[in-house]
Each structure stands twice: as structure tokens, then as C-alpha cells.
Amino acid sequence: MTATSINEALRDQAMQALRRSSRPIKPVALAVGFRSEKSFTRAFKEGNGEVPVEYLRWR
């Protein structure tokens, strides 16, 4: 499994968790396996074209 596919899988898990929960972004990112909120935000934006805060605003 490549680093890109791992980030995609983690990002997908985090997106589902963000949709189902009212937890802040950082605990969700750490819970699914990202090392920091910053690394999660970067991977999220690369995959979705928006940062998690923007995603949550429109969910």
C-alpha cells in the first residue's frame, strides 16, 4: 500500500467520522491515524479541494 492510498483510506474514515459526530477535527484526525491535525488538513485538502472546516460548514 502506498502512502497516497493510506492517506486516502484515513481521509475517507475521517470524513465519515466527521459526518457522524460533533467532535472537533483534531480528535477525529488523531483517532483515525493521522499524526497531527495539520497532516490531516493537508491530506483532506489534497483529496477534496477544501479544508475540513469548509467541509463541515456545508455538510
ZIQUI-V420371 format. One record per residue. RES is the residue in one small letter. PHI is phi in whole degrees, 0 to 359 (none if undefined). PSI is psi in degrees with one decimal (NA if undefined). BURIAL is 1 if it has 24 or more other ideal C-beta (glycine too) atoms within 12 Angstrom, else 0. Layout:
# ZIQUI-V420371
RES_PHI_PSI_BURIAL ; RES_PHI_PSI_BURIAL
This chain:
# ZIQUI-V420371
m_none_134.0_0 ; t_274_164.8_0 ; a_299_-37.0_0 ; t_296_-45.5_0 ; s_291_-31.9_0 ; i_295_-46.9_0 ; n_300_-39.2_1 ; e_297_-44.5_0 ; a_295_-44.8_0 ; l_296_-41.2_1 ; r_297_-42.4_1 ; d_297_-41.5_0 ; q_298_-43.4_1 ; a_294_-39.3_1 ; m_300_-43.7_1 ; q_297_-43.5_0 ; a_295_-39.3_1 ; l_295_-38.9_1 ; r_293_-36.1_0 ; r_271_-8.1_0 ; s_228_163.2_0 ; s_255_12.3_0 ; r_293_149.1_0 ; p_298_164.0_0 ; i_297_-46.2_1 ; k_302_-49.8_0 ; p_298_-35.2_0 ; v_294_-46.4_1 ; a_301_-45.6_1 ; l_292_-37.5_0 ; a_295_-32.8_0 ; v_270_-6.6_1 ; g_121_0.7_0 ; f_286_148.8_1 ; r_281_-22.2_0 ; s_203_163.5_0 ; e_295_-35.1_0 ; k_297_-45.7_0 ; s_294_-36.8_1 ; f_295_-46.0_1 ; t_300_-41.5_1 ; r_296_-47.7_0 ; a_295_-39.6_1 ; f_298_-46.6_1 ; k_294_-40.1_0 ; e_299_-37.2_0 ; g_273_-28.7_0 ; n_243_-12.5_1 ; g_79_6.3_0 ; e_211_157.1_0 ; v_277_161.5_1 ; p_304_-36.2_1 ; v_299_-42.0_0 ; e_294_-40.8_0 ; y_301_-47.0_1 ; l_294_-32.5_1 ; r_298_-33.4_0 ; w_254_6.1_0 ; r_282_NA_0
